[in-house]
Amino acid sequence: MTYATRLGAWMFGLAATAGIPAWAAPEITGRPVEHQLNMQTPVTAVGADIYDLHNWMMIVCMVIFVAVFGVMFYSVFKHRKSLGHKPATFHESTAVEIAWTIVPFLIVIGMALPATKTVVALKDTSNADITIKATGMQWKWGYDYLKGEGEGISFLSNLSTPRAQIGLPGEPSTEARGENYLMEVDNEMVVPVGKKIRMVFTANDVIHAWTIPAFGIKQDAIPGFVRDGWFKADTIGTYRGNCVELCGKDHAFMPIVVRVVSDEDYAAWVGTKKKEMAALADDPTKVWTIDELKTKGEQVYTANCVACHQANGKGVPNAFAPLDGSELVNGPKHPQIDVLLNGQDTPRYASAMPGWKQLSDTEIAAVITYTRNTWSNKAAENIVQPAEVLAARSK
């Protein structure tokens, strides 16, 4: 703990003993808590530097505030007209002008030097043990392990808080909210403790931002651009954050969860995840029945499409295109396959349709079949097989 951190803790303790209400919540690492007064407890070296810089600059600002306003109020009180004081008639003072130039300059230098050191460290993504790409999309995160142990693992991470806890617009929730309300996901990003993790960020629709406060990392994910950052967590645990760039109507439902585990547990997770991926990679030559595809397609639609196109397929006026009664859905199947794979600009709507190449051939075939046989849709070409998606993907 640095001097600035110790001094900040001492000041808060002094306030508590003086009878000021204890606003700070009990220390819980990894997520925000109610009535939290200070920043989250850092678990990375850079996060600790940011925490110390925050405390140091708050102390500097407080000292300046007390000194400036103390002198001002003293001067006003002791030199008021009612005591017979008359205003000074001097017009300038070289000593004063030199002082109020040099002193702020030294203060700025004293604040800038440690801040610059931390900013430089934030940008040093070299010699990473593992590289992971995080892709923001409305409204979930996709993770691809690009280098290091776990290379090849890929999955989507969706909010897992039940809709009953959230409620519908204008209606209260029907279920008690859990401890990690709106900050829990179905697939956590997992990393080993004590290893340098390089994060590569991008997005496939609008600007998002990936942040974990306990790691001291925050980076925008911008369509068409690749940006990076890094962290090295020193403590095993589960750490939570959110998309912190306003990205649409479900911006509040786009959490980030990173689980830091031991090397042994990470190796076990990698093995399990690769087995799961192998099991999900269905044989694209398999011919499915329409009922099988519709059943699987409904699951894919619920997990990935319902936020934009809604459960009833009506979409959102002026924002997301409807699928119920859509010419695309009821027309030839190959254009719809192309849209699912590569995305499509929609001039009539505020948000473009992103590509979904991260889904398997079977998942894309299933969700297309589901939409073509649901609601009022009665497409002539009402079934798509995984082999057709594979053929379109290879073009």
N, C-alpha and C positions, 0 to 999 in steps of 0.2 A: 504494500500500500504506500503510495507516494505521499509527500508532505501535503499536497493540495487535497488529496482524498481524506487524509487524517484530519486536516483542519476543517473540511466540510462536515465530516461526521461529528467532530467536536462541537461545531456550531449548532447542528441540529439537536444534539444531545443537550446542549445548554438551553436551547429553546424549550425542550420538553420539561427540564427541571424547573424552568421559570413559570410553568403553568400554561404554556401555549399548547393548544390541542395537538395531539400526535397525529398528523395527517398521513404520515408515511405508513403504508400497509406492511404486514409481515413480509420478510424477504422470501420471494418465490422465484426461482431461477427458471428462465425459459419462456415466460409469457407475461403479459401485462396483468395487473391486478387492480381492483378498485382502490381509489384514493392513493394511487402511487404518486409519491412526491418527486422522486428523482428518476434517473434513467434506469433501465433494467440492469441487473448485475451482469457484467461482461464475463465471457468465458473464453475469449481470445486475447492475444497480446495487443492487437490493434484496437479491439474493443475497449481494453483497459486504458490504452492511451487516449482514446476519444473521451472516455469517462473522466479521466484526470484533467484533460483539457477543458472539458465542460465545467468541472468544479473550480479549476484555476481561474478561468475567465469570469465566472460568476463572482469569485472573491475579488478579483481586480475591479470589476464593475461596481461591486458593493462599496469597496474602499473609495473609489473615485466619487461615487454618489454621496457617501457620508462626508468626505472631505469638501467637495464643492458646495453642497447645500449647507454644511456646517459653517463654512466661512461666510457664505451668502447671508444666512439667517443671523449669524453673529454680527455681521457688519450692519445689516438693516436694524437690528435691535439696539445695538450699542451706539449707533451714529444717527439716530433718528432726530428729526427736527425739534421734537418736543424737549430734547435735552440740550438744545442750543447749538447743535453741530451745524456747521455750514459746509456746503459742497466744496470739494477741492477744485482748483482752477487749472491744474496741469493738463496738458493735452497728450503727452506721450511719455513713455518710460522705456528706454532701451533694455534695461535689465528685465522688466516684466515681459516684454515682447520676446526676448531671447528665452526666458524661462518657459513661457507657454508654447514655444515652438519645440524646444529640446525635450521637455518632460513628456509630452504626448508622443513624440517620436520614439523615445526610449521605451515607453509603455507598449506601443505598437510592435516594436522589434521584439520585446520580451514575450508578446503573445504570438507573433508570427513565426518565430524560429521553431518552437516545438510543434506548432500546427503544420508547418511545411514538412517537417520530418515525418509526421504521421501521414500526411497526404501522399508523400513519395512512397511510403511503405504500403499504402492502400493500393497503389498501382503496380506493385511488383508481383506479377503473376508467374514469374519464372520458377523453374525447378518444382513444379507441382507433382504430387504423388498420384492424384486422380483428377481427371477433367470431366466435368458434367455440363451438358447444355440444358438450360432451362428455357422453354418456349412458352411465352404468355399467349393465351387465347381466351376469348369470351366464353365461359369464365372459369378457367381451370389452368393448370400448369402441366406441361409435358416435360419429362426428364429423359435424357439420353446420356448414358455413360460412354464417353468417347475414348478415354485413355485410362490406363491403370487397371487395377483389379476391379472386375465388374464390367469391363468393356463389352459393349453389345447389349447391355440391359436397357430397356426402354419401356416407359409406362406413363399413363396419365394420372394426375392427382386431382380428385374432385372433392368439394366440400361434402362431409359425411354427416353433418348435423341434420337430424330428421326434420322434414318440412313441418311436422306437427309442433316442433319447438319454435319455429320461425313465425308461423301463421301466414295468412293471406293478406293482401292489401286491404286495410280497413277492418280486419278481423283479428281478434286476439289469438295467441297460440293456445293449443289445446293440450300441451304437454310441458311439464316442468323443464326448464333449461338446465343443461348439464354444465359441469365445471368448465369445459373447454368450448362453450357455445360459440359457434361460427369460427372456431379456430382448430378444427379437426378435419382430417381428410381420410379418404379410403386407402390411399397409397402414399406412405411417408417416404421422403427421400432419406436414404440411410448412408452414413459415412463413418469411417473408422476414426477413433479418437487420436489426436496427436499427429494427424497427417494433413499436409497442405492440399486443400481442395481448390482447384481453379474452376470458377463458374463462368460459362459463356452464355450470354443472354441475347435473345431475339424475340420477336413476336410475329404472329401470322395474321393479325387483323388491325389492332389499334395499339397505342402505346400503353404498356403495363410497367410495373416496377417491382422488383424482387428485393425483399428486405427481411433480415432477421436481426432485430435490435441487439440481442445478446452477443451476436457475432461481430457487430460493428460494420455490417455490409449493407449497402443499398445501391442498386443500379437499375437504370431504366432499361426496359426491353422494347426496342423500337423496330417496327416492320422494315425489312430491307437492310438493317444494320446489325452488326455483331459487336457487342461490348463485353467486357470481362471484368472480373473481380476475383477475390479469393478470401478464404478463411482457414484457420486451423484451430479447431475446438480442443481445448485442454481438459474438458470435463465431460464425462459420460452423462447423457440425459436427453430429453426431448425439448426442442426449441421451436418457438412458433412466431410467425410473422404474417403479413398480409401484402396483397398488392397495394401499393401506396401511390398509384397514379390513377386518377379518375378515368375509368375505362368503359363505363356503360351502366345500365340499370342494375346489374348484379355485381357491381364492383365490390360491395360489402361481403359477397359470398365467395371470395377467391383467396382462401387462406394458404399459407405455406407452412409445412411442418417438416423439420429435419430431425432425425433421430441419430444421435452420436453413440456408437457402440464400441466395444473392445475389438481388437483385431480378429480374435477368434469368432466372435459373434458376427462380425462383418463377413468373414469368409463363409460362414454358415448361411447368412442371408443371401450372398451372391449365388451359392449353390442352389438354394431353394428357389430363388427368383428365376434362374436360368431354366430350371426344371418346369416352372410354371409357364414360362414363355414357350418352351418346347411343346408343352401340352396344349397351349392355346393356338399354336401354329398348325391349324388344320390342313389336311391334304387338299390343295386347291383343285385337284382332279376329282374329288368326291362330288357326287351328284346328290343334292339335298332335295327333300320334298318341300312343297310350298308351305306346309304347316310348320315344318322344322325351321325354315328360314324366317317365317313370321314370328315364331316364338323367340328365336334368338335376336331378330331385328328389333323387337319391342324393348329388349334389355339394352341393346346398343343405343337406341333412340332415347330411352329414359336417362342413360348415363351421360350422353354427349349432345343431344339435340334439343331436349325439351326446354332448356333455358331460353333459347332464341325463338324456336318455332312453336312452343307451347304444347301441352299435352293433347290439346284438341286440334293441333295442326294449323291453327288460324294465324300464327305468327304474331307480330306486334305492328300495328299500323305505322307506316312511314319509317319503321326501323328494321324489321326482319320480315322477309317474304313468307307468305302462307304456303303450306304444302297441300292443304285440303283444297282440291279443285285446281291445283296448279297445272298449267300447260306442260311444264317440264316433267312433272311426275306422271301425268297421264299420256305423255307423248312417247316417242321411241326411247328405249332404255339406255342406249349408248351415250346420248348427251348428259343424262343424269349421272352415269358412271364417271364421265369426264369431270363434271362439276364436283363430285365427291372427292375425286383424286386431286384436282388442280385448283379448285376454288373458282369463283366467278364474281366479277364486279356487278353490282346491282344498282344502276343509276336511280331507280325509283325509290330506293331504300337507303337509309343513313349508313348501314353497316354492310360491308361486302361479305360474301360467303367464303370462308377460308377453305383451303384444301385439307383433306383428312387422310393423307398418305400414311400417317402413323397407325391407322386402323388396319387390321389384317384384311386379306381378300375376302375371307368368309364374313367378317363383320360388315364390310361395305356392301357385299351382296345381300346380306340379311336385312340391313336397315333400308336398302332401296326396295327390296321385296315387301317389307313391312309397310312403307309409305304408299306403295302402289296398290295395296289391298286393304287400306284402312280409311276410316272416315267416309267421305263420299266418293273417294277415288275408285275408278274401275278401269284401270289401264289395260289395253289390249295385250301388251307385252308385260305380263304381271309377275314374272319371276326372273331373277338374275342369279346365275350360278357363280361361285368363286372363280372358276376358270375364265369367265368373261372379264372379271375385274383384273385378274392376273395378266390377261392379254392386253388390256387397255393400259395397265401400269407399265408394261414393257415397251410400249411404243415410244 
